[in-house]
Amino acid sequence: MAYSCENIPIVLLAAAICTSFASFREGQLYTKLLENYEPLERPVANSSEPVDVKMGLVLQQIVSVVSFRGR
């Protein structure tokens, strides 16, 4: 199946439009979630208690690397 270069601008335009709508909706979500946010409050009953913070890492893409030995 052969692909033509004529479709590339159309695909790029569609991707840009979808991304711009997604970032707008993301901004609306952040605004809604943080409406009543008080940065000085801590999420514990006793202010002397430590707050556990957990972080994670997600690998989104694995790139295959093929090494070629000198011929």
Buried (B, 14 or more C-beta within 10 A) or exposed (E): EEEEEEEEEEEEEEEEEEEEEEEEEEEEEEEEEEEEEEEEEEEEEEEEEEEEEEEEEEEEEEEEEEEEEEE
